[in-house]
Amino acid sequence: MSEITKCPQCGGEYVYFDGSLYVCPDCSYEFNEETAASTPGETVPKDSNGAELFDGDSVTVIKDLKVKGSSMVIKRGTKVKSIRLTDDPEEVDCKIEGSSIVLKTCFLKK
Protein backbone atom coordinates (compact mmCIF):
# COMPACT_ATOMS: atom_id res chain seq x y z
CA MET A 1 0.00 0.00 0.00
CA SER A 2 1.55 3.29 -1.10
CA GLU A 3 1.31 6.28 1.19
CA ILE A 4 -0.93 9.06 -0.12
CA THR A 5 0.56 12.42 0.79
CA LYS A 6 -1.50 14.91 -1.22
CA CYS A 7 -5.17 15.33 -2.09
CA PRO A 8 -5.73 14.83 -5.84
CA GLN A 9 -8.37 17.59 -5.87
CA CYS A 10 -6.86 20.48 -3.90
CA GLY A 11 -3.29 19.29 -3.27
CA GLY A 12 -3.72 19.42 0.51
CA GLU A 13 -1.06 17.65 2.54
CA TYR A 14 -3.13 16.58 5.57
CA VAL A 15 -4.88 13.55 4.03
CA TYR A 16 -5.83 10.77 6.42
CA PHE A 17 -7.24 7.24 6.03
CA ASP A 18 -10.57 6.64 7.83
CA GLY A 19 -10.76 2.88 7.35
CA SER A 20 -12.28 2.67 3.88
CA LEU A 21 -11.44 5.97 2.15
CA TYR A 22 -8.82 8.68 2.23
CA VAL A 23 -10.21 12.04 3.37
CA CYS A 24 -8.85 15.54 2.82
CA PRO A 25 -9.82 17.81 5.75
CA ASP A 26 -9.16 20.96 3.67
CA CYS A 27 -11.72 20.33 0.89
CA SER A 28 -13.65 17.31 2.31
CA TYR A 29 -12.79 15.25 -0.78
CA GLU A 30 -12.99 11.49 -0.22
CA PHE A 31 -11.12 9.07 -2.47
CA ASN A 32 -9.63 5.59 -2.57
CA GLU A 33 -6.22 4.45 -3.85
CA GLU A 34 -7.50 3.70 -7.37
CA THR A 35 -9.10 7.14 -7.67
CA ALA A 36 -5.92 8.85 -6.50
CA ALA A 37 -3.81 6.87 -8.98
CA SER A 38 -6.15 7.53 -11.93
CA THR A 39 -6.68 11.23 -11.20
CA PRO A 40 -4.07 13.20 -13.16
CA GLY A 41 -4.42 16.22 -10.87
CA GLU A 42 -6.53 18.26 -13.24
CA THR A 43 -10.27 18.30 -12.88
CA VAL A 44 -12.79 18.97 -15.61
CA PRO A 45 -14.54 22.36 -15.38
CA LYS A 46 -18.18 21.84 -14.38
CA ASP A 47 -21.09 24.20 -13.83
CA SER A 48 -23.27 24.34 -10.72
CA ASN A 49 -25.32 21.36 -11.92
CA GLY A 50 -22.30 19.20 -12.74
CA ALA A 51 -22.44 19.62 -16.53
CA GLU A 52 -19.04 19.72 -18.21
CA LEU A 53 -18.03 23.10 -19.66
CA PHE A 54 -16.12 23.63 -22.91
CA ASP A 55 -14.63 26.63 -24.74
CA GLY A 56 -17.33 28.56 -26.59
CA ASP A 57 -20.26 27.36 -24.45
CA SER A 58 -23.11 29.66 -23.51
CA VAL A 59 -23.99 29.79 -19.82
CA THR A 60 -26.40 31.59 -17.50
CA VAL A 61 -25.53 33.30 -14.21
CA ILE A 62 -27.53 31.77 -11.32
CA LYS A 63 -26.94 34.46 -8.67
CA ASP A 64 -26.56 38.26 -8.53
CA LEU A 65 -22.81 38.91 -8.47
CA LYS A 66 -21.09 42.13 -7.40
CA VAL A 67 -17.99 42.90 -9.46
CA LYS A 68 -15.01 43.78 -7.25
CA GLY A 69 -13.56 47.21 -7.87
CA SER A 70 -16.64 48.36 -9.74
CA SER A 71 -20.21 49.40 -9.06
CA MET A 72 -21.37 46.90 -11.69
CA VAL A 73 -23.68 44.03 -10.66
CA ILE A 74 -24.19 40.97 -12.86
CA LYS A 75 -27.85 40.06 -12.47
CA ARG A 76 -29.19 36.53 -12.09
CA GLY A 77 -30.29 35.16 -15.46
CA THR A 78 -27.65 37.04 -17.47
CA LYS A 79 -26.70 34.95 -20.49
CA VAL A 80 -22.98 34.77 -21.24
CA LYS A 81 -21.89 33.61 -24.69
CA SER A 82 -18.52 32.20 -25.78
CA ILE A 83 -16.85 31.43 -22.47
CA ARG A 84 -13.14 30.62 -22.44
CA LEU A 85 -11.69 28.08 -20.02
CA THR A 86 -8.73 29.12 -17.87
CA ASP A 87 -5.93 27.11 -16.27
CA ASP A 88 -8.03 26.95 -13.09
CA PRO A 89 -10.94 24.49 -13.59
CA GLU A 90 -13.09 26.54 -11.19
CA GLU A 91 -12.94 29.73 -13.29
CA VAL A 92 -13.96 30.82 -16.80
CA ASP A 93 -13.13 33.98 -18.71
CA CYS A 94 -15.91 35.84 -20.53
CA LYS A 95 -17.12 39.25 -21.70
CA ILE A 96 -20.13 40.90 -20.09
CA GLU A 97 -21.23 44.37 -21.23
CA GLY A 98 -17.89 44.86 -23.00
CA SER A 99 -15.81 44.06 -19.91
CA SER A 100 -13.60 40.98 -19.71
CA ILE A 101 -14.49 39.18 -16.45
CA VAL A 102 -13.44 35.94 -14.77
CA LEU A 103 -16.37 34.07 -13.18
CA LYS A 104 -16.44 31.10 -10.82
CA THR A 105 -18.07 28.04 -12.40
CA CYS A 106 -20.17 27.45 -9.25
CA PHE A 107 -22.27 30.52 -10.19
CA LEU A 108 -22.96 29.33 -13.77
CA LYS A 109 -25.28 26.83 -15.41
CA LYS A 110 -25.30 25.55 -18.96
N, CA, C and O atoms as CSV, one atom per row, in Angstrom:
chain,resi,resn,atom,element,x,y,z
A,1,MET,N,N,0.835,-1.170,0.000
A,1,MET,CA,C,0.000,0.000,0.000
A,1,MET,C,C,0.887,1.243,0.000
A,1,MET,O,O,1.689,1.432,0.914
A,2,SER,N,N,0.748,2.087,-1.018
A,2,SER,CA,C,1.551,3.286,-1.098
A,2,SER,C,C,0.941,4.387,-0.228
A,2,SER,O,O,-0.276,4.462,-0.058
A,3,GLU,N,N,1.794,5.219,0.307
A,3,GLU,CA,C,1.314,6.276,1.187
A,3,GLU,C,C,0.853,7.463,0.357
A,3,GLU,O,O,1.609,7.979,-0.467
A,4,ILE,N,N,-0.382,7.899,0.571
A,4,ILE,CA,C,-0.934,9.058,-0.116
A,4,ILE,C,C,-0.554,10.296,0.686
A,4,ILE,O,O,-0.883,10.392,1.869
A,5,THR,N,N,0.133,11.245,0.055
A,5,THR,CA,C,0.560,12.420,0.793
A,5,THR,C,C,-0.210,13.673,0.412
A,5,THR,O,O,-0.280,14.613,1.204
A,6,LYS,N,N,-0.790,13.710,-0.784
A,6,LYS,CA,C,-1.498,14.914,-1.218
A,6,LYS,C,C,-2.877,14.570,-1.762
A,6,LYS,O,O,-3.083,13.508,-2.349
A,7,CYS,N,N,-3.808,15.482,-1.558
A,7,CYS,CA,C,-5.168,15.327,-2.089
A,7,CYS,C,C,-5.133,15.542,-3.599
A,7,CYS,O,O,-4.549,16.525,-4.056
A,8,PRO,N,N,-5.742,14.648,-4.391
A,8,PRO,CA,C,-5.734,14.826,-5.842
A,8,PRO,C,C,-6.592,15.997,-6.307
A,8,PRO,O,O,-6.438,16.456,-7.439
A,9,GLN,N,N,-7.493,16.492,-5.459
A,9,GLN,CA,C,-8.367,17.586,-5.872
A,9,GLN,C,C,-7.776,18.951,-5.545
A,9,GLN,O,O,-7.711,19.817,-6.418
A,10,CYS,N,N,-7.341,19.160,-4.295
A,10,CYS,CA,C,-6.856,20.479,-3.902
A,10,CYS,C,C,-5.359,20.517,-3.622
A,10,CYS,O,O,-4.785,21.597,-3.481
A,11,GLY,N,N,-4.717,19.346,-3.540
A,11,GLY,CA,C,-3.290,19.294,-3.267
A,11,GLY,C,C,-2.941,19.426,-1.797
A,11,GLY,O,O,-1.777,19.620,-1.447
A,12,GLY,N,N,-3.951,19.319,-0.930
A,12,GLY,CA,C,-3.725,19.421,0.506
A,12,GLY,C,C,-2.827,18.299,1.021
A,12,GLY,O,O,-2.858,17.181,0.506
A,13,GLU,N,N,-2.033,18.605,2.035
A,13,GLU,CA,C,-1.055,17.647,2.544
A,13,GLU,C,C,-1.544,16.849,3.743
A,13,GLU,O,O,-0.877,15.895,4.144
A,14,TYR,N,N,-2.681,17.201,4.327
A,14,TYR,CA,C,-3.129,16.579,5.571
A,14,TYR,C,C,-4.187,15.501,5.331
A,14,TYR,O,O,-5.205,15.468,6.023
A,15,VAL,N,N,-3.957,14.632,4.369
A,15,VAL,CA,C,-4.881,13.555,4.030
A,15,VAL,C,C,-4.739,12.442,5.061
A,15,VAL,O,O,-3.630,12.096,5.469
A,16,TYR,N,N,-5.875,11.885,5.477
A,16,TYR,CA,C,-5.834,10.766,6.421
A,16,TYR,C,C,-6.726,9.633,5.922
A,16,TYR,O,O,-7.624,9.854,5.109
A,17,PHE,N,N,-6.476,8.428,6.410
A,17,PHE,CA,C,-7.244,7.239,6.033
A,17,PHE,C,C,-8.243,6.944,7.151
A,17,PHE,O,O,-7.854,6.804,8.310
A,18,ASP,N,N,-9.545,6.848,6.803
A,18,ASP,CA,C,-10.566,6.639,7.830
A,18,ASP,C,C,-11.072,5.201,7.904
A,18,ASP,O,O,-12.107,4.943,8.519
A,19,GLY,N,N,-10.372,4.284,7.300
A,19,GLY,CA,C,-10.763,2.880,7.347
A,19,GLY,C,C,-11.166,2.333,5.999
A,19,GLY,O,O,-10.827,1.198,5.665
A,20,SER,N,N,-11.887,3.122,5.212
A,20,SER,CA,C,-12.278,2.671,3.882
A,20,SER,C,C,-11.872,3.657,2.791
A,20,SER,O,O,-11.639,3.253,1.652
A,21,LEU,N,N,-11.786,4.928,3.120
A,21,LEU,CA,C,-11.444,5.966,2.152
A,21,LEU,C,C,-10.414,6.917,2.731
A,21,LEU,O,O,-10.280,7.049,3.947
A,22,TYR,N,N,-9.685,7.579,1.835
A,22,TYR,CA,C,-8.822,8.679,2.234
A,22,TYR,C,C,-9.665,9.941,2.246
A,22,TYR,O,O,-10.524,10.121,1.383
A,23,VAL,N,N,-9.427,10.822,3.221
A,23,VAL,CA,C,-10.214,12.044,3.367
A,23,VAL,C,C,-9.264,13.228,3.467
A,23,VAL,O,O,-8.264,13.185,4.183
A,24,CYS,N,N,-9.598,14.291,2.731
A,24,CYS,CA,C,-8.851,15.540,2.817
A,24,CYS,C,C,-9.631,16.491,3.718
A,24,CYS,O,O,-10.758,16.850,3.374
A,25,PRO,N,N,-9.085,16.913,4.854
A,25,PRO,CA,C,-9.816,17.814,5.746
A,25,PRO,C,C,-9.945,19.231,5.191
A,25,PRO,O,O,-10.811,19.984,5.636
A,26,ASP,N,N,-9.107,19.608,4.234
A,26,ASP,CA,C,-9.162,20.955,3.671
A,26,ASP,C,C,-10.370,21.152,2.758
A,26,ASP,O,O,-11.064,22.164,2.857
A,27,CYS,N,N,-10.629,20.172,1.854
A,27,CYS,CA,C,-11.721,20.328,0.891
A,27,CYS,C,C,-12.814,19.273,1.049
A,27,CYS,O,O,-13.776,19.268,0.281
A,28,SER,N,N,-12.684,18.385,2.026
A,28,SER,CA,C,-13.650,17.312,2.314
A,28,SER,C,C,-13.784,16.308,1.177
A,28,SER,O,O,-14.810,15.637,1.065
A,29,TYR,N,N,-12.768,16.197,0.337
A,29,TYR,CA,C,-12.786,15.248,-0.775
A,29,TYR,C,C,-12.433,13.861,-0.250
A,29,TYR,O,O,-11.450,13.694,0.472
A,30,GLU,N,N,-13.238,12.869,-0.616
A,30,GLU,CA,C,-12.991,11.490,-0.221
A,30,GLU,C,C,-12.603,10.688,-1.451
A,30,GLU,O,O,-13.227,10.821,-2.504
A,31,PHE,N,N,-11.577,9.856,-1.325
A,31,PHE,CA,C,-11.118,9.072,-2.469
A,31,PHE,C,C,-10.451,7.795,-1.979
A,31,PHE,O,O,-10.051,7.684,-0.820
A,32,ASN,N,N,-10.342,6.828,-2.900
A,32,ASN,CA,C,-9.632,5.588,-2.573
A,32,ASN,C,C,-8.319,5.567,-3.358
A,32,ASN,O,O,-8.032,6.500,-4.108
A,33,GLU,N,N,-7.531,4.520,-3.193
A,33,GLU,CA,C,-6.225,4.449,-3.851
A,33,GLU,C,C,-6.341,4.460,-5.368
A,33,GLU,O,O,-5.536,5.106,-6.039
A,34,GLU,N,N,-7.332,3.753,-5.925
A,34,GLU,CA,C,-7.497,3.696,-7.375
A,34,GLU,C,C,-7.851,5.072,-7.929
A,34,GLU,O,O,-7.346,5.467,-8.979
A,35,THR,N,N,-8.715,5.801,-7.227
A,35,THR,CA,C,-9.095,7.135,-7.675
A,35,THR,C,C,-7.896,8.064,-7.655
A,35,THR,O,O,-7.696,8.842,-8.587
A,36,ALA,N,N,-7.099,7.990,-6.602
A,36,ALA,CA,C,-5.915,8.846,-6.500
A,36,ALA,C,C,-4.911,8.529,-7.596
A,36,ALA,O,O,-4.277,9.438,-8.132
A,37,ALA,N,N,-4.757,7.259,-7.937
A,37,ALA,CA,C,-3.813,6.871,-8.977
A,37,ALA,C,C,-4.299,7.276,-10.363
A,37,ALA,O,O,-3.488,7.640,-11.215
A,38,SER,N,N,-5.616,7.220,-10.606
A,38,SER,CA,C,-6.145,7.530,-11.930
A,38,SER,C,C,-6.394,9.015,-12.136
A,38,SER,O,O,-6.550,9.449,-13.277
A,39,THR,N,N,-6.437,9.807,-11.074
A,39,THR,CA,C,-6.678,11.234,-11.204
A,39,THR,C,C,-5.369,11.923,-11.573
A,39,THR,O,O,-4.410,11.872,-10.803
A,40,PRO,N,N,-5.315,12.569,-12.742
A,40,PRO,CA,C,-4.074,13.198,-13.159
A,40,PRO,C,C,-3.772,14.498,-12.449
A,40,PRO,O,O,-2.720,15.086,-12.698
A,41,GLY,N,N,-4.643,14.975,-11.577
A,41,GLY,CA,C,-4.419,16.218,-10.868
A,41,GLY,C,C,-5.265,17.351,-11.412
A,41,GLY,O,O,-5.541,18.317,-10.701
A,42,GLU,N,N,-5.679,17.246,-12.660
A,42,GLU,CA,C,-6.534,18.264,-13.244
A,42,GLU,C,C,-7.969,17.771,-13.212
A,42,GLU,O,O,-8.245,16.609,-13.508
A,43,THR,N,N,-8.869,18.653,-12.857
A,43,THR,CA,C,-10.275,18.299,-12.877
A,43,THR,C,C,-10.928,18.966,-14.076
A,43,THR,O,O,-10.404,19.939,-14.619
A,44,VAL,N,N,-12.053,18.448,-14.478
A,44,VAL,CA,C,-12.789,18.975,-15.607
A,44,VAL,C,C,-13.670,20.114,-15.121
A,44,VAL,O,O,-14.353,19.959,-14.109
A,45,PRO,N,N,-13.681,21.257,-15.806
A,45,PRO,CA,C,-14.538,22.360,-15.378
A,45,PRO,C,C,-16.012,21.970,-15.491
A,45,PRO,O,O,-16.456,21.485,-16.531
A,46,LYS,N,N,-16.765,22.187,-14.406
A,46,LYS,CA,C,-18.179,21.839,-14.380
A,46,LYS,C,C,-18.985,23.003,-13.838
A,46,LYS,O,O,-18.505,23.768,-13.002
A,47,ASP,N,N,-20.221,23.134,-14.321
A,47,ASP,CA,C,-21.086,24.197,-13.830
A,47,ASP,C,C,-21.726,23.794,-12.507
A,47,ASP,O,O,-21.376,22.761,-11.937
A,48,SER,N,N,-22.657,24.599,-12.017
A,48,SER,CA,C,-23.270,24.344,-10.717
A,48,SER,C,C,-24.095,23.063,-10.696
A,48,SER,O,O,-24.324,22.502,-9.624
A,49,ASN,N,N,-24.542,22.593,-11.845
A,49,ASN,CA,C,-25.324,21.358,-11.922
A,49,ASN,C,C,-24.478,20.136,-12.247
A,49,ASN,O,O,-25.006,19.026,-12.319
A,50,GLY,N,N,-23.182,20.315,-12.443
A,50,GLY,CA,C,-22.297,19.201,-12.736
A,50,GLY,C,C,-22.089,18.940,-14.219
A,50,GLY,O,O,-21.432,17.964,-14.582
A,51,ALA,N,N,-22.634,19.787,-15.084
A,51,ALA,CA,C,-22.438,19.623,-16.526
A,51,ALA,C,C,-21.044,20.115,-16.911
A,51,ALA,O,O,-20.580,21.145,-16.423
A,52,GLU,N,N,-20.392,19.373,-17.782
A,52,GLU,CA,C,-19.042,19.719,-18.210
A,52,GLU,C,C,-19.068,20.959,-19.106
A,52,GLU,O,O,-19.930,21.092,-19.974
A,53,LEU,N,N,-18.113,21.862,-18.882
A,53,LEU,CA,C,-18.027,23.100,-19.663
A,53,LEU,C,C,-16.893,23.009,-20.673
A,53,LEU,O,O,-15.849,22.416,-20.400
A,54,PHE,N,N,-17.110,23.608,-21.852
A,54,PHE,CA,C,-16.118,23.627,-22.912
A,54,PHE,C,C,-15.958,25.051,-23.420
A,54,PHE,O,O,-16.827,25.894,-23.199
A,55,ASP,N,N,-14.831,25.325,-24.110
A,55,ASP,CA,C,-14.634,26.633,-24.736
A,55,ASP,C,C,-15.771,26.921,-25.703
A,55,ASP,O,O,-16.179,26.048,-26.468
A,56,GLY,N,N,-16.284,28.150,-25.669
A,56,GLY,CA,C,-17.331,28.562,-26.590
A,56,GLY,C,C,-18.744,28.276,-26.117
A,56,GLY,O,O,-19.696,28.648,-26.803
A,57,ASP,N,N,-18.917,27.634,-24.978
A,57,ASP,CA,C,-20.257,27.357,-24.451
A,57,ASP,C,C,-20.961,28.646,-24.050
A,57,ASP,O,O,-20.326,29.661,-23.763
A,58,SER,N,N,-22.282,28.581,-24.038
A,58,SER,CA,C,-23.106,29.662,-23.509
A,58,SER,C,C,-23.633,29.223,-22.151
A,58,SER,O,O,-24.102,28.095,-21.995
A,59,VAL,N,N,-23.556,30.110,-21.179
A,59,VAL,CA,C,-23.986,29.788,-19.820
A,59,VAL,C,C,-24.869,30.905,-19.289
A,59,VAL,O,O,-24.942,31.988,-19.870
A,60,THR,N,N,-25.545,30.624,-18.166
A,60,THR,CA,C,-26.399,31.591,-17.500
A,60,THR,C,C,-25.925,31.763,-16.067
A,60,THR,O,O,-25.569,30.786,-15.408
A,61,VAL,N,N,-25.918,33.002,-15.581
A,61,VAL,CA,C,-25.526,33.298,-14.205
A,61,VAL,C,C,-26.699,32.955,-13.293
A,61,VAL,O,O,-27.833,33.335,-13.584
A,62,ILE,N,N,-26.445,32.235,-12.182
A,62,ILE,CA,C,-27.532,31.771,-11.320
A,62,ILE,C,C,-27.707,32.618,-10.064
A,62,ILE,O,O,-28.592,32.339,-9.256
A,63,LYS,N,N,-26.871,33.659,-9.882
A,63,LYS,CA,C,-26.937,34.463,-8.672
A,63,LYS,C,C,-26.460,35.872,-9.000
A,63,LYS,O,O,-25.562,36.042,-9.823
A,64,ASP,N,N,-27.054,36.890,-8.362
A,64,ASP,CA,C,-26.558,38.255,-8.532
A,64,ASP,C,C,-25.124,38.328,-8.010
A,64,ASP,O,O,-24.845,37.921,-6.882
A,65,LEU,N,N,-24.221,38.847,-8.835
A,65,LEU,CA,C,-22.806,38.912,-8.474
A,65,LEU,C,C,-22.318,40.353,-8.521
A,65,LEU,O,O,-22.486,41.036,-9.530
A,66,LYS,N,N,-21.714,40.815,-7.426
A,66,LYS,CA,C,-21.087,42.134,-7.402
A,66,LYS,C,C,-19.691,41.997,-7.985
A,66,LYS,O,O,-18.968,41.058,-7.652
A,67,VAL,N,N,-19.309,42.918,-8.845
A,67,VAL,CA,C,-17.986,42.899,-9.460
A,67,VAL,C,C,-17.050,43.716,-8.580
A,67,VAL,O,O,-17.300,44.893,-8.321
A,68,LYS,N,N,-15.969,43.087,-8.121
A,68,LYS,CA,C,-15.011,43.778,-7.251
A,68,LYS,C,C,-14.362,44.944,-7.983
A,68,LYS,O,O,-14.007,44.831,-9.156
A,69,GLY,N,N,-14.212,46.052,-7.291
A,69,GLY,CA,C,-13.556,47.214,-7.866
A,69,GLY,C,C,-14.436,47.988,-8.820
A,69,GLY,O,O,-13.946,48.852,-9.548
A,70,SER,N,N,-15.721,47.700,-8.833
A,70,SER,CA,C,-16.645,48.364,-9.743
A,70,SER,C,C,-18.013,48.441,-9.078
A,70,SER,O,O,-18.296,47.709,-8.130
A,71,SER,N,N,-18.846,49.325,-9.578
A,71,SER,CA,C,-20.213,49.399,-9.061
A,71,SER,C,C,-21.149,48.495,-9.868
A,71,SER,O,O,-22.355,48.462,-9.624
A,72,MET,N,N,-20.587,47.771,-10.821
A,72,MET,CA,C,-21.374,46.900,-11.692
A,72,MET,C,C,-21.866,45.660,-10.938
A,72,MET,O,O,-21.139,45.090,-10.125
A,73,VAL,N,N,-23.101,45.253,-11.215
A,73,VAL,CA,C,-23.676,44.028,-10.659
A,73,VAL,C,C,-24.144,43.170,-11.830
A,73,VAL,O,O,-24.866,43.643,-12.707
A,74,ILE,N,N,-23.731,41.914,-11.838
A,74,ILE,CA,C,-24.186,40.974,-12.862
A,74,ILE,C,C,-25.444,40.311,-12.315
A,74,ILE,O,O,-25.385,39.589,-11.320
A,75,LYS,N,N,-26.560,40.547,-12.950
A,75,LYS,CA,C,-27.849,40.060,-12.466
A,75,LYS,C,C,-28.040,38.582,-12.751
A,75,LYS,O,O,-27.499,38.042,-13.715
A,76,ARG,N,N,-28.828,37.933,-11.883
A,76,ARG,CA,C,-29.186,36.532,-12.087
A,76,ARG,C,C,-29.948,36.410,-13.410
A,76,ARG,O,O,-30.805,37.238,-13.720
A,77,GLY,N,N,-29.631,35.382,-14.174
A,77,GLY,CA,C,-30.293,35.163,-15.457
A,77,GLY,C,C,-29.550,35.756,-16.635
A,77,GLY,O,O,-29.968,35.575,-17.779
A,78,THR,N,N,-28.443,36.469,-16.380
A,78,THR,CA,C,-27.652,37.038,-17.473
A,78,THR,C,C,-27.046,35.911,-18.291
A,78,THR,O,O,-26.413,35.007,-17.746
A,79,LYS,N,N,-27.243,35.970,-19.603
A,79,LYS,CA,C,-26.696,34.955,-20.493
A,79,LYS,C,C,-25.309,35.399,-20.951
A,79,LYS,O,O,-25.115,36.536,-21.381
A,80,VAL,N,N,-24.361,34.490,-20.850
A,80,VAL,CA,C,-22.984,34.765,-21.240
A,80,VAL,C,C,-22.640,33.825,-22.382
A,80,VAL,O,O,-22.748,32.606,-22.251
A,81,LYS,N,N,-22.221,34.405,-23.511
A,81,LYS,CA,C,-21.894,33.607,-24.693
A,81,LYS,C,C,-20.381,33.493,-24.827
A,81,LYS,O,O,-19.644,34.373,-24.383
A,82,SER,N,N,-19.929,32.422,-25.433
A,82,SER,CA,C,-18.521,32.197,-25.778
A,82,SER,C,C,-17.586,32.319,-24.583
A,82,SER,O,O,-16.717,33.190,-24.550
A,83,ILE,N,N,-17.771,31.446,-23.608
A,83,ILE,CA,C,-16.847,31.435,-22.472
A,83,ILE,C,C,-15.518,30.828,-22.901
A,83,ILE,O,O,-15.459,30.052,-23.855
A,84,ARG,N,N,-14.455,31.185,-22.192
A,84,ARG,CA,C,-13.135,30.622,-22.436
A,84,ARG,C,C,-12.658,29.990,-21.130
A,84,ARG,O,O,-12.717,30.618,-20.072
A,85,LEU,N,N,-12.191,28.761,-21.206
A,85,LEU,CA,C,-11.689,28.080,-20.023
A,85,LEU,C,C,-10.326,28.638,-19.654
A,85,LEU,O,O,-9.562,29.053,-20.524
A,86,THR,N,N,-10.023,28.646,-18.360
A,86,THR,CA,C,-8.734,29.117,-17.870
A,86,THR,C,C,-7.932,27.925,-17.355
A,86,THR,O,O,-8.395,26.786,-17.421
A,87,ASP,N,N,-6.754,28.183,-16.851
A,87,ASP,CA,C,-5.929,27.115,-16.273
A,87,ASP,C,C,-6.561,26.549,-15.005
A,87,ASP,O,O,-6.352,25.384,-14.669
A,88,ASP,N,N,-7.333,27.373,-14.303
A,88,ASP,CA,C,-8.031,26.945,-13.092
A,88,ASP,C,C,-9.382,26.357,-13.493
A,88,ASP,O,O,-10.184,27.068,-14.099
A,89,PRO,N,N,-9.672,25.093,-13.183
A,89,PRO,CA,C,-10.944,24.491,-13.593
A,89,PRO,C,C,-12.161,25.077,-12.887
A,89,PRO,O,O,-13.291,24.749,-13.251
A,90,GLU,N,N,-11.962,25.932,-11.890
A,90,GLU,CA,C,-13.092,26.540,-11.193
A,90,GLU,C,C,-13.408,27.937,-11.707
A,90,GLU,O,O,-14.276,28.610,-11.150
A,91,GLU,N,N,-12.723,28.393,-12.761
A,91,GLU,CA,C,-12.938,29.732,-13.294
A,91,GLU,C,C,-13.047,29.702,-14.814
A,91,GLU,O,O,-12.417,28.880,-15.479
A,92,VAL,N,N,-13.865,30.620,-15.357
A,92,VAL,CA,C,-13.964,30.815,-16.802
A,92,VAL,C,C,-13.822,32.302,-17.096
A,92,VAL,O,O,-14.177,33.145,-16.272
A,93,ASP,N,N,-13.303,32.614,-18.270
A,93,ASP,CA,C,-13.126,33.983,-18.711
A,93,ASP,C,C,-14.242,34.294,-19.706
A,93,ASP,O,O,-14.571,33.457,-20.547
A,94,CYS,N,N,-14.825,35.486,-19.618
A,94,CYS,CA,C,-15.915,35.844,-20.533
A,94,CYS,C,C,-16.007,37.357,-20.651
A,94,CYS,O,O,-15.312,38.090,-19.947
A,95,LYS,N,N,-16.867,37.812,-21.542
A,95,LYS,CA,C,-17.121,39.245,-21.698
A,95,LYS,C,C,-18.579,39.513,-21.364
A,95,LYS,O,O,-19.484,38.877,-21.904
A,96,ILE,N,N,-18.791,40.465,-20.464
A,96,ILE,CA,C,-20.133,40.902,-20.094
A,96,ILE,C,C,-20.160,42.413,-20.204
A,96,ILE,O,O,-19.353,43.101,-19.578
A,97,GLU,N,N,-21.084,42.933,-20.997
A,97,GLU,CA,C,-21.229,44.370,-21.233
A,97,GLU,C,C,-19.913,45.017,-21.649
A,97,GLU,O,O,-19.604,46.129,-21.221
A,98,GLY,N,N,-19.141,44.329,-22.479
A,98,GLY,CA,C,-17.893,44.862,-23.001
A,98,GLY,C,C,-16.699,44.725,-22.082
A,98,GLY,O,O,-15.582,45.068,-22.470
A,99,SER,N,N,-16.911,44.229,-20.865
A,99,SER,CA,C,-15.811,44.062,-19.909
A,99,SER,C,C,-15.402,42.599,-19.837
A,99,SER,O,O,-16.254,41.713,-19.772
A,100,SER,N,N,-14.104,42.348,-19.849
A,100,SER,CA,C,-13.601,40.983,-19.706
A,100,SER,C,C,-13.604,40.642,-18.221
A,100,SER,O,O,-12.994,41.348,-17.419
A,101,ILE,N,N,-14.295,39.554,-17.852
A,101,ILE,CA,C,-14.490,39.184,-16.455
A,101,ILE,C,C,-14.207,37.698,-16.286
A,101,ILE,O,O,-14.491,36.895,-17.175
A,102,VAL,N,N,-13.639,37.341,-15.129
A,102,VAL,CA,C,-13.438,35.943,-14.769
A,102,VAL,C,C,-14.524,35.575,-13.762
A,102,VAL,O,O,-14.678,36.236,-12.735
A,103,LEU,N,N,-15.279,34.511,-14.063
A,103,LEU,CA,C,-16.370,34.072,-13.175
A,103,LEU,C,C,-16.077,32.694,-12.634
A,103,LEU,O,O,-15.447,31.879,-13.307
A,104,LYS,N,N,-16.525,32.429,-11.426
A,104,LYS,CA,C,-16.438,31.100,-10.821
A,104,LYS,C,C,-17.500,30.212,-11.460
A,104,LYS,O,O,-18.625,30.653,-11.696
A,105,THR,N,N,-17.140,28.956,-11.741
A,105,THR,CA,C,-18.075,28.041,-12.402
A,105,THR,C,C,-19.236,27.649,-11.486
A,105,THR,O,O,-20.273,27.201,-11.973
A,106,CYS,N,N,-19.080,27.808,-10.172
A,106,CYS,CA,C,-20.171,27.447,-9.251
A,106,CYS,C,C,-21.350,28.411,-9.346
A,106,CYS,O,O,-22.418,28.113,-8.811
A,107,PHE,N,N,-21.190,29.563,-10.013
A,107,PHE,CA,C,-22.271,30.524,-10.193
A,107,PHE,C,C,-22.849,30.475,-11.606
A,107,PHE,O,O,-23.595,31.374,-11.992
A,108,LEU,N,N,-22.519,29.439,-12.384
A,108,LEU,CA,C,-22.965,29.327,-13.768
A,108,LEU,C,C,-23.727,28.032,-13.989
A,108,LEU,O,O,-23.498,27.036,-13.303
A,109,LYS,N,N,-24.641,28.059,-14.962
A,109,LYS,CA,C,-25.279,26.826,-15.409
A,109,LYS,C,C,-25.372,26.856,-16.916
A,109,LYS,O,O,-25.531,27.916,-17.522
A,110,LYS,N,N,-25.272,25.686,-17.515
A,110,LYS,CA,C,-25.296,25.549,-18.964
A,110,LYS,C,C,-26.695,25.736,-19.504
A,110,LYS,O,O,-26.906,25.654,-20.714
